[in-house]
Amino acid sequence: VQLQASGGGLVQVGDSLSLSCAASGHSASSYALGWFRQGPGKERELVAAIRWNGVRTYYADSVKGRFFISRDNAKNIVTLQMNSLKPEDAAVYYCAASQHWPTASFDYWGQGTLVTVSS
């Protein structure tokens, strides 16, 4: 599975931003997809994930109620809608794919996309 993330950029505190990840390859739509982030000096963390059929989602406590993950299996795209952005949301965001749900490990990774939040 190949993953291509896009949508990062510079926003201000309180703004919204949408990240997209296009998945391609054999049975890409059958994989759970997730978004990770890694901020400066921080460990990588799982922000949100969605099961292959979209009926199960996971959110880190730090983003619950602000971030929303969705997927379009017809287009093989997963989207992370980020609202009410905070300075601590600034990070490189990565999309990843896993064959399992729930999952603690992801098998495939895309390149990162940088989100900068300016105060």
Buried (B, 14 or more C-beta within 10 A) or exposed (E): BEBBBBBBEEBEEEBEBEBBBBBEEEEBBEBBBBBBBBBEEEEBBBBBBBBBEBEEBBBBEEBEEBBBBBBEBEEBBBBBBBBEBBEEBBBBBBBBBBBEBEBEEBEBBBEBBEBBBEE
